[in-house]
Amino acid sequence: MTQLKIVIENASDWAPFYPSEDVILAQDYIEQPVSKERYKVINLCRQYTYSSTGYYCSLLAEARSHQVIPAVKHIQDLSRRIWLGVINVDAQKQLSAVAGEAKEHQLWIYFGFTAEPQLTELARQVFEQIPVPILKVTFQHKGSWRLAGFEAVALNTLNEQQQTDFANALDSYSHLVWRKAKVRKNYRYDMAILVDPNEPFPPSNSVAINRFIKSAKKHGILAETITRKDLGKLSEYDALFIRATTSVNHYTYKFARLAQAEGLVVMDDPDSILRCTNKIYLAQLLENHGLPTPKTRVLTRSDLNKVDELIADLGLPIVLKVPDGSFSVGVKKVKDKGELSAELKAMFKSSALLLAQAYVYTEFDWRIGVMNNQALYACRYYMAKNHWQIYNHAGKTNKSGGFDAMPTFEVPKPVLKAAINATKHIGDGLYGVDLKQSGNSVYLIEVNDNPSIESAVEDKFLEGELYDAIMGEFKRRLDLQ
């Protein structure tokens, strides 16, 4: 049976309401051990901004396969005004009857319910597209009524009447079945390839991009490159292929989310970006499904006082990671207690949570390219000279080690199996799975939603077949729409 968990940030936030065994503090929820129990989680933290405690409660809930409101993708939507033009509501008739001559009206929505009975249907329409527990939605009349803004409201800011409205709505909502929103469909075969011309380490170099475009034509897809300035053009395409390094708090996520809402076939899809670009999420997801990883701990600021315990648990050296680093940036190896304490203090300045892992020495890292949960290509990346990672960001230039590209049938079966098992819990997109192999042991390190595919590197063995396989998958998905 699925249990309900209501997550609050401070005990005082629940003081106006009846005590409930379903209520849990955010800190306690974050520190809960991974289990197979099923939960529905209502995240009522005071704020959901990126890297806040509220943000991580939703992120970890998804990693643990808990149903959660708000989902991380909807938290991201709150900060993006572009969604004002995407959300579709029929406000004209309902607001005209309620607002009279007013030019602005604010609607308070609690789990899709409102205290204004004439606006019940409007509240439901908004909540289906912005499923956030407490919303203050602003409509303005400029020739006609239109959505002008929305914001999440913290539970501890509600007045007495609003607390009553919230409690009634929560009681009704907690008995409903949650469902996913439908995605609109298009049927034309044009592809946008999103690139960043100024990116120093793009996932695909210019030669690879041209090969993607050439391969797309073989499959009846007209592909062209776009940049961050072309967000308004997305509706002209049927597919979006992101070849700029992705991040949640970044324009690449905005492109993916809007493309998904417009019904485009998208790689990387926004769910994959959310799941892969945050190492905290990945660590919890992999642990939740019993997949092999180095011994790992999620750290909060309270762990600043538990350095000896951390060393006893993970040993030395320890690898520390910020949640959303890429290309080995934001990853530190500490060799003693002093370095560990200093790095923890420095890294906690930018993130509410950190990841700590036991260090596993290997001469190279495996990278298995997986698409639609099938192995596509394989590479071994060797460590940069006199460095412990494949990328060395020290000094004036960034250096990387060598590589070997090979057919997937030459990869040890345990490595392939671990890579494919990891992506099954992320999605069915295009991923690069990083693994370490030490003797007979295989360890999952990361799943990358935006894997490097460069000419003369990842395509060294497959050559044009690699590009054809990826474009062929786009064509297959377009045909299914």
N, C-alpha and C positions, 0 to 999 in steps of 0.2 A: 504493500500500500504506500502511495506517495505521501510524504509528510510535508507540512507547510512550515517554512521558516520565514519570519519577518525580521529583517536585519535593520538595526538602528545603530547610529553612531555613538549616542550618549544615552545612558539610562533615563535621564531627565526628559528625553524626547517622548517617551511613552507614559510619562506621569499623568497626563490628563485622561488616560484610557484604562480600562479594566486590565489587571495583570493577566498575562497569557503565557503558557509554557511554549508557545510557538515563537515568542520574541527572543532574539539573540543579538548580542552586541557584535558589531562588525569585527572587532579584534578577535573575538572568540571564533567567529565564522572563518576568518582568514586562517587561523591557527588550527582549525579542525583537521584531524588526520583524514587522508583519502579513504573513502569506504564505498561500498557498492549500494548503499541506501539511496533511494530516490527521493528527491526533494523538489518542491516548488518554492522558489525563493522570491520574496518581495523585498527589494532593496530600497529602503527608506533612508539611506544616508543623507547627510545634509547637503552634499554637493557631489556632482558626477564628473567634474572636470578631469581632463586627462592626467593620469598618474595619481589621482586622489584616492583616498580610502574607498569612497563610493564606487569609483571606476574599477578598482581591483576586486571589489566584492562581486560585481557582475562578471568580470573577466574570469575569476576563479570559479564562479558558479558554472559558467559555460564549459570550462576545462574539466569540471567534475561531472559533466553530463546532467547538471541540474537545470530544470526549467526556471528561467529568471526574468523578472521584469524590473527595470528596463534592461533589455539586451544591450550589449556593448555597441552594436551598430546603431541603435536608436539613441544611445548616449552621444555618439559622434554626430548624429543628425542635429542634435540640439544646438550645436555651435555653428551650424552652416546655414546661412540665410538663403542659399540656393534652393533649399527645400521649400521655401515659401511658394515657389513657382511650380513645384512638383506635386505637392499635396493637393488632392482634388476633393473639395467639399461643396455641397450645395447650400450656401448660406443665405441667399437672397431673400427667399420667401419667409424663412423662419426669423431672421433678424429684423426684417422690415416690420413684422408684426409685434416685435418686442421693443425695439430701440426707438421707435417713433422718429422724431426729427434729429436725434443724436447722430453725430458723425463718427463716433467710436463706441465700441462695446467690448467689455472684457468678460470672457466666459471662463469660469472655474470648472475644471473637469477632474473628477476623482474616479480613476479606473473606468473611464468611459461614461460615468454618471455625472449628472449636474443637478443642482438644486432648482434650476429654472426649467419647469416641465415643458414649456413650449420649445425649448432648445435640446430636448432629449436626443433626437435623431442627429442633430448637428454634432453634439458631444460624442456620440457613438462613432460617427464618420471620422472625426479628428483622431480619436483614440485608436481606431483600427490602423491608422497610418503613423501615429506617434504614440506608441504604447508606453507611456511614462506614468507612474502612479498619480502624481499630482501636477496638473498643468494649468498655467494661467495663459489663456489664448486671447490675443487682441485682434479684433476685426475693425476695419476702417471703411467708411463709406466715401468713395471717390467715383461718383457716377453709378457705382454698384458696390455691394458689400463684398469685401475680399479679405483674405487672411493677411494680417500685417506683422504678426510676430507671435512667438510662443516661448515659454520658459518653464523649466521645472521649478517647483516650489518645495522648500524644505518643510518637513512636518512640524518642526519646532516654531515656525513662524505663523502658524494658523491661529486665528482668533477662535473664540468659544463656539460660534455658530459653524465656522468652517470645520472645526474639529468634529462636530456632530455629523456634518455632511460626509466628511471623510470616513468616519467610523461606520456609517450606514452603507457607504459604497464598498468599503473593504469587506464587510460581512457578505454582501451580495456577490462581489467579484471572486472571492476565495472559493466559491462553489462552481465557477464557470470552467469550461474546457478551453484551454489556450490553443490557438491555431495560428498558422503562418499566413502572412498576407500573400495574395496572388500577384503574379508578375505579368504585366502586359506583354504582348508579343508583336514582333515585326517580322517581315518576310522578305526583305531585300538583302542582297549579297555584296555589301560594301564593308570594308574593314578599316578601322582607325588603329594605327600602331603608335602608342604614346611614347615619346622619347624626350630626353632632356639633353639638348645639344651641349650644355655646359657641365654635365656631370663628369667628374674625373674618372670614375670607375663604373660605367654603365653596364647593365647585365648583358647587353649585346653591342658589339662594335658595329661600325657602319657597314662593313662587308656582310656581316651576319644579317643586318636589317634588310639589305638589298636582296639577300637570298630568301628571306621570308617573303618579301614582296613578289619575287619571281615565282616561288613555290605556290603562293596564294593564287596566282593567275592560272596555274595548272588545275586548280580546284574550282575555278569559276568565281573567285573572290577578287574584287578589285581593292587592293590594299594601298594605303598611303600613310605617311607619318604625320602626326600632329604633335603639338606641344601644349604646355599648360595654358597658353592663351586661347586655346580652341575649345574650352569647355562648352560654350554655347552651340557648337557644331555637332555635339554627340548624337543628337536625334536624327542626323542625316545618315547614320551608319547602322549596320546590323550587328557588328561585332567590334569589340575593343580588345586589343592585345597590348598589355602594359609592359613596356621595355624600358622603364625608368625605375630606379630603386624605390621600393614601396615603403610606406610607413603609415601608421594610423593617423597621426596628427600632421597630415601632409596632403598636398593636392592630389597625389595619386589615389588616395582613398576616396576623395571626393569624386574623382572621375569614375572609379569602379562602382561606387554606390549609385551615382546618377545613371550610369549606363545600365545597371541592373534594374533600376526603377523604370527605365525606358524600354526594357525588354531585350536589350542587346545580349548576345553571347559574350561573356567576359572571362578573360584570364589576365590577371588574377581577379577572381571574384572577391567582393568585399569581405565575405566571411573568412576566406582563406587568408586575406591580409591581416584581419584581426587575430586569427588563430596562430599564424606563423611569425608575425613580426614581434610578438611579445614572448620572451623566454620564460616568464613566469607561467603564462598560460600553457605553453608547451610542456614544461616540466610537470605540471599537475595533470595534464591530459595523458602524457606517457605513463606516469605513475598510476593513474586511475585505471589504465588498461593493462597494467602489468608488463609493460614493454621495457627492454633492458636499457638502462642509462647508468652513467656514473652516479655514485651516491650523491644525493642532492638535498639541499634544504632551502626553503623559502624564508628569507630573513625580513624581520620588521625592525624598527629602530630600537625596540626593547632588547634586541640581540647585541647591541653595542656593549652591554654589560655581561655578555655570555661568551666572550672570546675563548676562554679556556675550554668551555663545554663544546664549542664549535670545533676547535682543534682536536679534541678527544674523539669527536664523532666522525670527522672527515679526514683527519690526518693533515700533514703538511707535505708539499705545498697545497694551497687551496686556490681554486679559480673563482673569482668574483665577476658577476655579470650584471650590468644594468638591463632592465627588461627589454629595451627596444634598440639595442645596438646592432650594427650590421658591418660586414667586412672586418670582423674582429675588433671594431671600435667599441669601447665601453666594456672591454674584457681585460681583467687584470689577474696575474698570477702572483700570489704572495707567498713568501717562503718562511716567514716567522711571525711571532705574535705581534711585534711592533708594526710590521708592514700591514698585517691584517687589521689592526685597530685603526691605523691611519687611513687606509683605503676605505674602510667601512664609513668612517666619518665623512670623507670626501664624497663618496658615491651616494650616501643618503641625503645629501643636499639637493639632489635633483630627482629623487624617486622615493616613494613611500615604501617600496619593497625592492629587495635585491635577491639574486640567486647565488648560492654558494654550491660548488661541486668539488668532489674529490678529483684530483689531477690524475689523468691517465696518460702516460708517455707512449707515443707512437711516432714512427718516422714519417708517416703520411696519414692523411684523412681520406676515407672513401667519400665520394659524391656519387650517388645513384639518382639519375633523372627518372622521375616517375610521372606518368600521365595517365589519367583515368584508371589509377591503381594498377598500372602495369609498368614494369621496368622498361625504360626507353634507351638510356645510355649510361655509361659508367666511366668515371675518372678516378685516378689517384692523385691527390694534391700533396706535394711534399712541403715540409716546413721551410720557411725562409732561412737563409744562411745565418747561423749563429742566433737563431730565434726559436721560440717554442710554438709559434703559430705559422699558418701558411702565409699570412700577411704581416709585415713588419712596418708599423706606422711611425716608428722612431726616426728621427733625422729629417732632412729636408725632402727626401723622396720616399715614397712608399714602395717597398719591394715585396715580391712574392717568390715562393719556391717553384720548382719544376712540376711537371705533371705527366701522367700517362693516360691516354684514352684507350678504351678497349671494348670489345663486345661484352654484352651482359652475361653471356654464357661462360665467360672466363672468370666471373666474379664468384667468390665462395658463396654457396647457397645460404648459409646463415646471415650473411650481409644483405643479400637480396631479400630474404624473407623479412628481416627486421625493417628494412626500408619500406617495403610494401605494406606491412602491418601498420606502420606509423601513419602513412598517408590515408589509410582507410578511415581513420578517425578525424581527419582534417577535411577531406572533401574529395572531389574527382577531377581536380584541376591539374596544372603542371607544377611539379615540385622538385626541388633538389634536396635530397636527404643526406645529411652529413653524419658519418659514422666513424668510429675508431674500432680497430681490431687488435686485440692483445692476446696472442696465443689462440686458444679456442673461444675466447670471450669476445662478444660484439657489443658495442655501446652506442646507442643513439645520442647524438649531440644536438642536432637541430634539424628542423624541417623548414626549408626556405620556400616561400610562395613565389618568389621571383628569381628562379635560378639563372646563373650565368650560362649563356649560350653564345660563345664567341667563335668567330671563324678561326680555324687552325688550333682550337683548343678542344672544346666539348664536341665539335663536329669532326675531329681528326680521324675517327674511325668510320662513322656513318656517312660523313660528308653530306650530300644533298638529301639523303634519305631521312636525316634528322628533321630537316625543315619540312619535308613532305609529310612526315608523320604528324607534326604539330598542326600544319594547315589542314591536313585531312581530318583531324579531330574537330577543328572549327567547322569544316564543311558538314561533317556528320551531325553536329549539334544544330547547325542552321537548318538542315533538312528535317530535323525532328520538330522544329517549331511549327 
